């Protein structure tokens, strides 16, 4: 048996595999924790100096209900299941969160047909407590809101995503796993003794492991392309969908999350709240070619117009640029949405390798469920 990875403590039972997880975002950390809980030796390679510095650091921190996703899709399965797991995890680990609820609003008959379809799909997806409410019933919940009807999702909430990731890191390290920061994986090659991993960063080197989980977010296709004998035709093209957020300079007008009917590429410019009570709006969808996170103040013009369809009382000059995130989407403008991809050896033919592609919204909500599925795929 070859030596253990430096820095990885032995588990209480003989580990089945030594596993490298690439990427210390929320899904990578959840997968690493799940591997450690299953008795494996785990090391996480993270290219940046800390956890959650990529896609995971720039989302709305919403715990999604699971009502949008097509029957039979991975999203339809992992979002509701992941939400239940996430709430239970937050309770057991003291992670700050709140089930504040959410309203998906219709401001005209065309949007009413959309939200009725969302409600029906949510029931199919086993999302608890969904109901359509109208007129006065909506205003009883949110007096500032203007709409003809809304889908009420009481199970939707918000979470401190960084605290969640810190808890996952703690669980991983408690079970002998470790994270190698400033470590960028450059090449993967599978041989008779397992995976030879070449990495760069502050200290360049190689290591050998039994199995690899590629959870590199925006960088996951590049990792696949740098994997020897991986079918290059299977490397997906990531389309970057930038989502801009604007903060609200006044007192919050709502106590729940407010979502319009969905738009191409996203769920529309919605009201998000954080655990400190601050109100933000976003994200919009800006298709980009080069990675950048600057928020163009001029985009506020379109935000005002869209928000005022459901909140006419939005004051002038009240939106300020906040932050932006980028979704690693597997579909582009005008194309049908592509599901999560959890690709194991049965799909690509390379032993002991699982690639995670297109893990965007609702990736945070789904993370614990995706982690279970990833470990199951690897142990097949």
C-alpha positions as a Markdown table, in Angstrom:
| # | Residue | x | y | z |
|---|---|---|---|---|
| 1 | Unk | 0.0 | 0.0 | 0.0 |
| 2 | Unk | 1.5 | 3.4 | -1.0 |
| 3 | Unk | 2.0 | 6.1 | 1.6 |
| 4 | Unk | -0.9 | 8.3 | 2.7 |
| 5 | Unk | -1.1 | 11.9 | 1.4 |
| 6 | Unk | 0.9 | 14.2 | 3.5 |
| 7 | Unk | -1.3 | 15.9 | 6.1 |
| 8 | Unk | -4.1 | 13.4 | 5.9 |
| 9 | Unk | -4.8 | 11.6 | 9.2 |
| 10 | Unk | -5.9 | 8.0 | 9.2 |
| 11 | Unk | -9.6 | 7.4 | 9.7 |
| 12 | Unk | -10.9 | 5.0 | 12.4 |
| 13 | Unk | -11.6 | 2.4 | 9.8 |
| 14 | Unk | -9.4 | 1.3 | 6.9 |
| 15 | Unk | -10.2 | 3.8 | 4.1 |
| 16 | Unk | -11.4 | 2.5 | 0.8 |
| 17 | Unk | -9.7 | 5.2 | -1.3 |
| 18 | Unk | -7.5 | 8.2 | -1.2 |
| 19 | Unk | -9.5 | 10.9 | -3.0 |
| 20 | Unk | -8.6 | 14.3 | -4.4 |
| 21 | Unk | -11.4 | 16.8 | -4.6 |
| 22 | Unk | -10.6 | 19.7 | -6.9 |
| 23 | Unk | -12.3 | 23.0 | -5.8 |
| 24 | Unk | -13.2 | 24.2 | -2.3 |
| 25 | Unk | -16.5 | 25.8 | -3.2 |
| 26 | Unk | -19.7 | 24.7 | -1.4 |
| 27 | Unk | -20.2 | 21.6 | -3.6 |
| 28 | Unk | -16.5 | 20.6 | -3.4 |
| 29 | Unk | -16.5 | 20.9 | 0.3 |
| 30 | Unk | -19.7 | 19.0 | 0.7 |
| 31 | Unk | -18.4 | 16.2 | -1.5 |
| 32 | Unk | -15.1 | 16.1 | 0.4 |
| 33 | Unk | -17.0 | 15.9 | 3.7 |
| 34 | Unk | -19.2 | 13.1 | 2.3 |
| 35 | Unk | -16.1 | 11.1 | 1.2 |
| 36 | Unk | -14.5 | 11.6 | 4.6 |
| 37 | Unk | -17.7 | 10.4 | 6.4 |
| 38 | Unk | -17.7 | 7.3 | 4.1 |
| 39 | Unk | -14.2 | 6.5 | 5.5 |
| 40 | Unk | -12.0 | 7.7 | 2.7 |
| 41 | Unk | -8.8 | 9.7 | 3.0 |
| 42 | Unk | -9.5 | 13.1 | 1.4 |
| 43 | Unk | -7.5 | 16.1 | 0.2 |
| 44 | Unk | -9.0 | 19.2 | -1.4 |
| 45 | Unk | -6.9 | 21.1 | -3.9 |
| 46 | Unk | -8.0 | 24.8 | -4.0 |
| 47 | Unk | -6.4 | 27.2 | -6.4 |
| 48 | Unk | -7.1 | 30.3 | -4.3 |
| 49 | Unk | -6.0 | 31.1 | -0.7 |
| 50 | Unk | -9.4 | 30.3 | 0.9 |
| 51 | Unk | -12.6 | 28.4 | 0.7 |
| 52 | Unk | -15.6 | 29.5 | -1.4 |
| 53 | Unk | -13.7 | 32.2 | -3.4 |
| 54 | Unk | -15.3 | 31.4 | -6.8 |
| 55 | Unk | -18.9 | 30.8 | -7.7 |
| 56 | Unk | -19.9 | 30.0 | -4.1 |
| 57 | Unk | -18.8 | 33.5 | -2.9 |
| 58 | Unk | -21.1 | 35.4 | -5.2 |
| 59 | Unk | -24.6 | 34.0 | -5.0 |
| 60 | Unk | -27.8 | 35.3 | -3.3 |
| 61 | Unk | -27.6 | 32.8 | -0.4 |
| 62 | Unk | -31.1 | 31.7 | -1.0 |
| 63 | Unk | -32.3 | 28.2 | 0.1 |
| 64 | Unk | -34.5 | 27.3 | -2.9 |
| 65 | Unk | -37.7 | 25.4 | -2.6 |
| 66 | Unk | -37.4 | 23.3 | -5.8 |
| 67 | Unk | -40.5 | 24.2 | -7.8 |
| 68 | Unk | -38.9 | 25.4 | -11.0 |
| 69 | Unk | -37.3 | 22.3 | -12.3 |
| 70 | Unk | -38.5 | 19.7 | -14.9 |
| 71 | Unk | -39.8 | 16.4 | -13.8 |
| 72 | Unk | -37.1 | 13.8 | -13.7 |
| 73 | Unk | -34.2 | 16.3 | -13.8 |
| 74 | Unk | -31.3 | 16.2 | -11.3 |
| 75 | Unk | -32.3 | 19.7 | -10.2 |
| 76 | Unk | -35.9 | 18.5 | -9.4 |
| 77 | Unk | -34.4 | 15.7 | -7.3 |
| 78 | Unk | -31.5 | 17.4 | -5.6 |
| 79 | Unk | -33.0 | 20.8 | -4.8 |
| 80 | Unk | -35.9 | 19.6 | -2.5 |
| 81 | Unk | -33.8 | 16.9 | -1.0 |
| 82 | Unk | -30.8 | 19.1 | -0.6 |
| 83 | Unk | -33.0 | 21.8 | 1.0 |
| 84 | Unk | -34.2 | 19.4 | 3.7 |
| 85 | Unk | -30.7 | 18.2 | 4.3 |
| 86 | Unk | -29.4 | 21.8 | 4.5 |
| 87 | Unk | -31.9 | 23.0 | 7.0 |
| 88 | Unk | -31.2 | 19.9 | 9.2 |
| 89 | Unk | -27.5 | 20.5 | 8.9 |
| 90 | Unk | -27.8 | 24.2 | 9.8 |
| 91 | Unk | -29.8 | 23.3 | 12.9 |
| 92 | Unk | -27.3 | 20.6 | 14.0 |
| 93 | Unk | -24.2 | 22.8 | 13.3 |
| 94 | Unk | -25.5 | 26.2 | 14.4 |
| 95 | Unk | -25.2 | 27.7 | 10.9 |
| 96 | Unk | -27.3 | 31.0 | 10.7 |
| 97 | Unk | -30.3 | 30.6 | 8.5 |
| 98 | Unk | -33.9 | 31.7 | 8.3 |
| 99 | Unk | -37.0 | 30.3 | 6.6 |
| 100 | Unk | -38.4 | 33.6 | 5.5 |
| 101 | Unk | -40.5 | 32.3 | 2.7 |
| 102 | Unk | -40.9 | 33.6 | -0.9 |
| 103 | Unk | -43.5 | 34.9 | -3.2 |
| 104 | Unk | -43.3 | 34.4 | -7.0 |
| 105 | Unk | -45.5 | 37.1 | -8.4 |
| 106 | Unk | -47.6 | 37.6 | -11.5 |
| 107 | Unk | -48.4 | 41.2 | -12.6 |
| 108 | Unk | -50.4 | 40.3 | -15.8 |
| 109 | Unk | -52.3 | 37.4 | -17.2 |
| 110 | Unk | -49.3 | 36.0 | -19.2 |
| 111 | Unk | -47.3 | 35.9 | -16.0 |
| 112 | Unk | -50.2 | 34.3 | -14.1 |
| 113 | Unk | -50.1 | 31.4 | -16.5 |
| 114 | Unk | -46.3 | 31.1 | -15.8 |
| 115 | Unk | -46.7 | 31.0 | -12.0 |
| 116 | Unk | -49.6 | 28.5 | -12.3 |
| 117 | Unk | -47.3 | 26.2 | -14.2 |
| 118 | Unk | -44.5 | 26.7 | -11.6 |
| 119 | Unk | -47.0 | 25.9 | -8.8 |
| 120 | Unk | -48.0 | 22.7 | -10.6 |
| 121 | Unk | -44.4 | 21.7 | -11.2 |
| 122 | Unk | -43.6 | 22.4 | -7.5 |
| 123 | Unk | -46.3 | 20.0 | -6.4 |
| 124 | Unk | -45.0 | 17.4 | -8.8 |
| 125 | Unk | -41.5 | 18.0 | -7.3 |
| 126 | Unk | -42.9 | 17.4 | -3.8 |
| 127 | Unk | -42.2 | 20.9 | -2.6 |
| 128 | Unk | -44.1 | 21.3 | 0.7 |
| 129 | Unk | -46.6 | 24.0 | 1.4 |
| 130 | Unk | -46.9 | 25.7 | -2.0 |
| 131 | Unk | -50.1 | 27.6 | -2.7 |
| 132 | Unk | -51.4 | 30.2 | -5.1 |
| 133 | Unk | -52.8 | 33.3 | -3.4 |
| 134 | Unk | -54.5 | 36.3 | -4.9 |
| 135 | Unk | -55.1 | 40.0 | -4.4 |
| 136 | Unk | -55.8 | 40.9 | -0.7 |
| 137 | Unk | -54.2 | 37.7 | 0.5 |
| 138 | Unk | -50.9 | 38.7 | -1.1 |
| 139 | Unk | -51.1 | 42.2 | 0.3 |
| 140 | Unk | -51.8 | 40.8 | 3.8 |
| 141 | Unk | -48.4 | 39.2 | 3.6 |
| 142 | Unk | -46.5 | 42.0 | 1.8 |
| 143 | Unk | -48.4 | 45.4 | 1.7 |
| 144 | Unk | -45.9 | 47.1 | -0.6 |
| 145 | Unk | -46.3 | 44.4 | -3.3 |
| 146 | Unk | -48.3 | 45.0 | -6.5 |
| 147 | Unk | -49.4 | 41.9 | -8.3 |
| 148 | Unk | -52.5 | 40.0 | -9.3 |
| 149 | Unk | -51.4 | 36.7 | -7.8 |
| 150 | Unk | -48.4 | 34.9 | -6.3 |
| 151 | Unk | -47.1 | 31.4 | -5.5 |
| 152 | Unk | -46.3 | 31.3 | -1.8 |
| 153 | Unk | -43.3 | 29.1 | -0.9 |
| 154 | Unk | -43.0 | 29.0 | 2.9 |
| 155 | Unk | -40.0 | 26.6 | 2.8 |
| 156 | Unk | -37.7 | 29.0 | 0.9 |
| 157 | Unk | -35.2 | 30.7 | 3.0 |
| 158 | Unk | -31.7 | 32.3 | 3.3 |
| 159 | Unk | -28.5 | 31.0 | 4.8 |
| 160 | Unk | -25.1 | 32.3 | 5.8 |
| 161 | Unk | -23.2 | 30.5 | 3.0 |
| 162 | Unk | -19.7 | 31.2 | 4.3 |
| 163 | Unk | -20.7 | 29.9 | 7.8 |
| 164 | Unk | -22.1 | 26.8 | 6.0 |
| 165 | Unk | -18.8 | 26.2 | 4.2 |
| 166 | Unk | -16.8 | 26.7 | 7.3 |
| 167 | Unk | -18.9 | 24.0 | 9.0 |
| 168 | Unk | -18.3 | 21.7 | 6.1 |
| 169 | Unk | -14.5 | 22.4 | 6.3 |
| 170 | Unk | -14.6 | 21.7 | 10.0 |
| 171 | Unk | -16.4 | 18.3 | 9.5 |
| 172 | Unk | -13.8 | 17.4 | 6.8 |
| 173 | Unk | -10.8 | 18.3 | 9.0 |
| 174 | Unk | -12.3 | 16.5 | 12.0 |
| 175 | Unk | -12.3 | 13.3 | 10.0 |
| 176 | Unk | -8.7 | 13.7 | 8.9 |
| 177 | Unk | -9.2 | 15.5 | 5.6 |
| 178 | Unk | -7.3 | 18.6 | 4.6 |
| 179 | Unk | -7.4 | 21.5 | 2.1 |
| 180 | Unk | -4.3 | 22.4 | 0.1 |
| 181 | Unk | -4.7 | 26.1 | -0.7 |
| 182 | Unk | -2.9 | 28.0 | -3.5 |
| 183 | Unk | -2.8 | 24.6 | -5.3 |
| 184 | Unk | -3.9 | 24.7 | -8.9 |
| 185 | Unk | -4.3 | 21.3 | -10.6 |
| 186 | Unk | -2.6 | 21.3 | -14.0 |
| 187 | Unk | -2.8 | 17.8 | -15.2 |
| 188 | Unk | -4.4 | 14.4 | -14.4 |
| 189 | Unk | -3.1 | 11.1 | -15.7 |
| 190 | Unk | -4.4 | 7.7 | -14.8 |
| 191 | Unk | -2.0 | 4.8 | -14.6 |
| 192 | Unk | -1.8 | 1.3 | -13.1 |
| 193 | Unk | -1.3 | 2.7 | -9.6 |
| 194 | Unk | -4.0 | 5.3 | -9.7 |
| 195 | Unk | -4.1 | 9.0 | -10.6 |
| 196 | Unk | -0.9 | 11.0 | -11.0 |
| 197 | Unk | -1.8 | 14.6 | -10.3 |
| 198 | Unk | 0.4 | 17.5 | -11.3 |
| 199 | Unk | -0.2 | 20.7 | -9.5 |
| 200 | Unk | 1.3 | 24.3 | -9.5 |
| 201 | Unk | 1.1 | 27.2 | -7.2 |
| 202 | Unk | 3.5 | 28.4 | -4.6 |
| 203 | Unk | 5.0 | 25.0 | -4.5 |
| 204 | Unk | 4.8 | 22.8 | -7.6 |
| 205 | Unk | 4.7 | 19.0 | -7.4 |
| 206 | Unk | 2.9 | 15.8 | -8.0 |
| 207 | Unk | 0.9 | 13.4 | -5.9 |
| 208 | Unk | -0.8 | 10.1 | -6.3 |
| 209 | Unk | -4.4 | 9.3 | -5.4 |
| 210 | Unk | -6.9 | 6.6 | -6.1 |
| 211 | Unk | -9.8 | 8.8 | -7.3 |
| 212 | Unk | -10.6 | 12.3 | -8.3 |
| 213 | Unk | -13.7 | 14.5 | -8.0 |
| 214 | Unk | -13.6 | 17.5 | -10.3 |
| 215 | Unk | -15.7 | 20.2 | -8.7 |
| 216 | Unk | -13.8 | 23.2 | -10.0 |
| 217 | Unk | -16.9 | 25.3 | -11.0 |
| 218 | Unk | -16.0 | 27.7 | -13.9 |
| 219 | Unk | -12.7 | 25.7 | -14.2 |
| 220 | Unk | -14.2 | 22.2 | -14.4 |
| 221 | Unk | -14.1 | 21.9 | -18.2 |
| 222 | Unk | -10.4 | 23.0 | -18.2 |
| 223 | Unk | -9.6 | 20.2 | -15.7 |
| 224 | Unk | -11.4 | 17.7 | -17.9 |
| 225 | Unk | -9.5 | 18.9 | -20.9 |
| 226 | Unk | -6.2 | 18.5 | -19.0 |
| 227 | Unk | -7.1 | 14.9 | -18.1 |
| 228 | Unk | -5.1 | 12.3 | -20.0 |
| 229 | Unk | -7.3 | 9.8 | -22.0 |
| 230 | Unk | -10.5 | 11.7 | -21.1 |
| 231 | Unk | -12.7 | 11.9 | -24.2 |
| 232 | Unk | -12.2 | 15.5 | -25.4 |
| 233 | Unk | -15.5 | 15.5 | -27.2 |
| 234 | Unk | -17.2 | 15.2 | -23.8 |
| 235 | Unk | -15.6 | 18.4 | -22.5 |
| 236 | Unk | -18.5 | 20.9 | -22.3 |
| 237 | Unk | -18.4 | 24.5 | -23.3 |
| 238 | Unk | -19.2 | 26.7 | -20.4 |
| 239 | Unk | -21.2 | 29.9 | -21.2 |
| 240 | Unk | -20.7 | 32.5 | -18.5 |
| 241 | Unk | -23.9 | 34.2 | -17.4 |
| 242 | Unk | -23.0 | 37.2 | -15.2 |
| 243 | Unk | -25.6 | 38.2 | -12.6 |
| 244 | Unk | -25.4 | 41.8 | -11.2 |
| 245 | Unk | -26.8 | 42.8 | -7.9 |
| 246 | Unk | -27.8 | 46.2 | -6.6 |
| 247 | Unk | -28.2 | 47.1 | -3.0 |
| 248 | Unk | -31.1 | 49.2 | -1.7 |
| 249 | Unk | -30.1 | 52.3 | 0.3 |
| 250 | Unk | -33.4 | 52.6 | 2.3 |
| 251 | Unk | -35.2 | 50.4 | 4.8 |
| 252 | Unk | -36.3 | 47.0 | 3.6 |
| 253 | Unk | -39.9 | 47.1 | 2.1 |
| 254 | Unk | -40.4 | 43.3 | 2.3 |
| 255 | Unk | -40.0 | 40.5 | 4.9 |
| 256 | Unk | -40.0 | 37.7 | 2.3 |
| 257 | Unk | -38.1 | 37.1 | -0.9 |
| 258 | Unk | -40.0 | 38.4 | -3.9 |
| 259 | Unk | -39.4 | 36.8 | -7.3 |
| 260 | Unk | -41.0 | 37.8 | -10.6 |
| 261 | Unk | -41.9 | 35.2 | -13.3 |
| 262 | Unk | -38.7 | 33.6 | -14.7 |
| 263 | Unk | -36.8 | 35.0 | -17.7 |
| 264 | Unk | -34.4 | 33.5 | -20.2 |
| 265 | Unk | -31.3 | 32.4 | -18.4 |
| 266 | Unk | -32.5 | 33.0 | -14.8 |
| 267 | Unk | -35.2 | 33.6 | -12.3 |
| 268 | Unk | -35.6 | 37.4 | -12.9 |
| 269 | Unk | -34.5 | 40.4 | -10.9 |
| 270 | Unk | -35.8 | 39.5 | -7.5 |
| 271 | Unk | -35.7 | 40.8 | -4.0 |
| 272 | Unk | -33.2 | 39.1 | -1.8 |
| 273 | Unk | -32.7 | 39.6 | 1.9 |
| 274 | Unk | -29.7 | 38.8 | 4.1 |
| 275 | Unk | -29.6 | 37.7 | 7.7 |
| 276 | Unk | -28.8 | 41.3 | 8.7 |
| 277 | Unk | -32.1 | 42.4 | 7.1 |
| 278 | Unk | -30.5 | 44.3 | 4.2 |
| 279 | Unk | -32.4 | 44.2 | 0.9 |
| 280 | Unk | -30.8 | 43.7 | -2.5 |
| 281 | Unk | -32.1 | 43.2 | -6.0 |
| 282 | Unk | -30.8 | 40.8 | -8.6 |
| 283 | Unk | -29.4 | 39.1 | -10.5 |
| 284 | Unk | -30.0 | 40.1 | -14.0 |
| 285 | Unk | -28.5 | 38.0 | -16.8 |
| 286 | Unk | -25.5 | 39.4 | -18.7 |
| 287 | Unk | -23.9 | 37.0 | -21.1 |
| 288 | Unk | -20.1 | 37.5 | -21.1 |
| 289 | Unk | -17.0 | 36.1 | -22.7 |
| 290 | Unk | -14.3 | 37.1 | -20.2 |
| 291 | Unk | -14.5 | 36.7 | -16.5 |
| 292 | Unk | -15.1 | 40.0 | -14.7 |
| 293 | Unk | -17.1 | 41.0 | -11.6 |
| 294 | Unk | -17.5 | 44.7 | -12.0 |
| 295 | Unk | -21.0 | 46.0 | -11.7 |
| 296 | Unk | -21.9 | 48.7 | -14.3 |
| 297 | Unk | -23.9 | 51.4 | -12.5 |
| 298 | Unk | -25.8 | 52.1 | -15.8 |
| 299 | Unk | -27.5 | 48.7 | -15.5 |
| 300 | Unk | -29.6 | 50.1 | -12.7 |
| 301 | Unk | -31.9 | 51.7 | -15.3 |
| 302 | Unk | -33.2 | 48.3 | -16.4 |
| 303 | Unk | -33.5 | 47.3 | -12.7 |
| 304 | Unk | -35.7 | 50.2 | -11.9 |
| 305 | Unk | -38.1 | 49.4 | -14.7 |
| 306 | Unk | -38.3 | 45.7 | -13.9 |
| 307 | Unk | -38.7 | 46.1 | -10.1 |
| 308 | Unk | -41.4 | 48.7 | -10.5 |
| 309 | Unk | -43.6 | 46.2 | -12.2 |
| 310 | Unk | -44.1 | 44.6 | -8.8 |
| 311 | Unk | -43.0 | 47.4 | -6.5 |
| 312 | Unk | -44.2 | 50.7 | -7.9 |
| 313 | Unk | -42.9 | 52.4 | -4.7 |
| 314 | Unk | -39.2 | 51.9 | -5.5 |
| 315 | Unk | -37.7 | 55.4 | -4.9 |
| 316 | Unk | -35.5 | 57.1 | -7.5 |
| 317 | Unk | -31.7 | 57.0 | -6.8 |
| 318 | Unk | -32.1 | 54.2 | -4.2 |
| 319 | Unk | -30.1 | 51.4 | -6.0 |
| 320 | Unk | -26.4 | 51.2 | -5.6 |
| 321 | Unk | -24.0 | 48.7 | -7.3 |
| 322 | Unk | -23.3 | 45.8 | -4.9 |
| 323 | Unk | -21.6 | 42.7 | -6.4 |
| 324 | Unk | -21.8 | 40.3 | -9.3 |
| 325 | Unk | -21.5 | 36.5 | -9.7 |
| 326 | Unk | -21.0 | 34.3 | -12.7 |
| 327 | Unk | -22.9 | 31.1 | -13.4 |
| 328 | Unk | -21.1 | 28.2 | -15.2 |
| 329 | Unk | -24.0 | 27.5 | -17.6 |
| 330 | Unk | -24.0 | 24.7 | -20.1 |
| 331 | Unk | -26.5 | 26.5 | -22.3 |
| 332 | Unk | -26.3 | 29.9 | -24.0 |
| 333 | Unk | -28.8 | 32.7 | -24.8 |
| 334 | Unk | -32.1 | 31.4 | -26.2 |
| 335 | Unk | -31.1 | 27.8 | -25.6 |
| 336 | Unk | -33.0 | 25.4 | -23.4 |
| 337 | Unk | -31.6 | 25.1 | -19.9 |
| 338 | Unk | -29.2 | 22.2 | -19.4 |
| 339 | Unk | -29.4 | 20.1 | -16.2 |
| 340 | Unk | -26.6 | 19.5 | -13.7 |
| 341 | Unk | -24.1 | 17.0 | -14.9 |
| 342 | Unk | -22.6 | 14.4 | -12.6 |
| 343 | Unk | -20.4 | 12.3 | -14.9 |
| 344 | Unk | -18.8 | 9.2 | -13.7 |
| 345 | Unk | -16.8 | 6.3 | -15.2 |
| 346 | Unk | -20.0 | 4.7 | -16.7 |
| 347 | Unk | -20.4 | 7.8 | -18.9 |
| 348 | Unk | -16.8 | 8.7 | -19.9 |
| 349 | Unk | -15.0 | 5.4 | -19.4 |
| 350 | Unk | -12.1 | 6.7 | -17.3 |
| 351 | Unk | -11.7 | 4.9 | -13.9 |
| 352 | Unk | -12.3 | 6.6 | -10.5 |
| 353 | Unk | -13.1 | 10.0 | -11.9 |
| 354 | Unk | -16.3 | 12.1 | -11.4 |
| 355 | Unk | -16.7 | 15.4 | -13.2 |
| 356 | Unk | -19.3 | 18.0 | -12.0 |
| 357 | Unk | -20.3 | 20.3 | -14.8 |
| 358 | Unk | -22.8 | 23.2 | -14.9 |
| 359 | Unk | -23.3 | 23.3 | -11.1 |
| 360 | Unk | -25.0 | 26.6 | -10.8 |
| 361 | Unk | -28.3 | 27.6 | -9.1 |
| 362 | Unk | -29.6 | 25.8 | -7.1 |
| 363 | Unk | -26.1 | 24.4 | -6.4 |
| 364 | Unk | -25.9 | 25.8 | -2.9 |
| 365 | Unk | -29.3 | 24.4 | -1.9 |
| 366 | Unk | -28.5 | 21.1 | -3.5 |
| 367 | Unk | -24.9 | 20.7 | -2.3 |
| 368 | Unk | -25.4 | 18.0 | 0.4 |
| 369 | Unk | -27.6 | 15.9 | -1.9 |
| 370 | Unk | -25.1 | 16.4 | -4.8 |
| 371 | Unk | -22.3 | 15.3 | -2.5 |
| 372 | Unk | -24.2 | 12.0 | -1.7 |
| 373 | Unk | -24.7 | 11.4 | -5.4 |
| 374 | Unk | -21.1 | 12.1 | -6.2 |
| 375 | Unk | -19.8 | 9.6 | -3.6 |
| 376 | Unk | -22.3 | 7.0 | -4.8 |
| 377 | Unk | -21.1 | 7.5 | -8.4 |
| 378 | Unk | -17.4 | 7.1 | -7.3 |
| 379 | Unk | -18.1 | 4.0 | -5.3 |
| 380 | Unk | -20.0 | 2.2 | -8.0 |
